[in-house]
Amino acid sequence: MEPKYIIISILLLIIFLLGRSFKIFQKLFINMVLGVGLLFLINIIGTSYNIHLAINGYTAATASVLGIPGIAALIVIQKWII
């Protein structure tokens, strides 16, 4: 095979793999934005109910990966365990 065909094949493979992984990163980014936004919303609304979640790396990671169940778990942990 000629080198240009090998290079074109490798480039097409890289583009295909990046396209698949881009969807995964896009979904993780959307979850992260929604989770952290929900953390802020919980802190704003929760002040009247004495609920406050610290916004740090651990809570942001939990909210971004697990979403609403993760935030619910953080509230439960804060209220009944800590």
C-alpha positions as CSV (number, residue, x, y, z in Angstrom):
1,M,0.0,0.0,0.0
2,E,1.1,3.5,-0.6
3,P,1.9,5.7,2.4
4,K,-0.9,8.2,1.6
5,Y,-3.5,5.5,1.9
6,I,-2.1,4.4,5.3
7,I,-2.1,8.0,6.5
8,I,-5.7,8.6,5.3
9,S,-6.8,5.4,7.0
10,I,-5.2,6.4,10.3
11,L,-6.8,9.9,10.1
12,L,-10.2,8.4,9.4
13,L,-9.9,6.0,12.3
14,I,-8.8,8.9,14.6
15,I,-11.8,11.0,13.5
16,F,-14.1,8.1,14.0
17,L,-12.8,7.5,17.6
18,L,-12.9,11.1,18.5
19,G,-16.5,11.4,17.3
20,R,-17.5,8.6,19.6
21,S,-15.7,9.9,22.6
22,F,-16.9,13.4,21.9
23,K,-20.5,12.3,22.6
24,I,-19.4,10.9,25.9
25,F,-17.5,14.1,26.9
26,Q,-20.5,16.1,25.7
27,K,-22.8,14.1,28.0
28,L,-20.5,14.4,30.9
29,F,-20.2,18.2,30.4
30,I,-23.9,18.6,30.3
31,N,-24.3,16.6,33.5
32,M,-21.6,18.7,35.1
33,V,-23.2,22.0,34.3
34,L,-26.7,20.7,35.4
35,G,-25.3,19.2,38.6
36,V,-23.4,22.3,39.6
37,G,-26.3,24.5,38.7
38,L,-28.6,22.4,40.8
39,L,-26.1,22.7,43.7
40,F,-26.4,26.5,43.5
41,L,-30.1,26.3,43.2
42,I,-30.3,24.0,46.3
43,N,-28.1,26.5,48.2
44,I,-30.4,29.4,47.3
45,I,-33.7,27.7,47.9
46,G,-32.4,25.6,50.8
47,T,-31.5,28.5,53.0
48,S,-35.1,28.8,54.2
49,Y,-35.1,25.0,55.0
50,N,-31.7,25.1,56.7
51,I,-30.0,23.1,53.9
52,H,-26.6,24.1,52.7
53,L,-24.2,22.1,50.6
54,A,-20.7,23.2,50.4
55,I,-19.5,23.7,46.8
56,N,-16.1,22.1,46.5
57,G,-14.5,19.5,44.3
58,Y,-16.1,16.5,46.0
59,T,-19.7,17.8,45.9
60,A,-19.2,19.1,42.4
61,A,-17.9,15.8,41.2
62,T,-20.7,13.9,42.9
63,A,-23.3,16.3,41.4
64,S,-21.9,16.1,38.0
65,V,-21.5,12.4,37.8
66,L,-24.6,11.2,39.6
67,G,-26.9,14.2,39.0
68,I,-30.1,14.5,41.0
69,P,-29.6,11.2,42.9
70,G,-26.1,12.4,43.9
71,I,-27.4,15.7,45.2
72,A,-30.1,13.9,47.1
73,A,-27.5,11.6,48.6
74,L,-25.4,14.6,49.6
75,I,-28.4,16.1,51.4
76,V,-29.2,12.9,53.2
77,I,-25.6,12.4,54.2
78,Q,-25.4,16.0,55.6
79,K,-28.7,15.8,57.5
80,W,-28.6,12.3,59.0
81,I,-25.0,11.2,59.0
82,I,-22.9,14.3,59.7
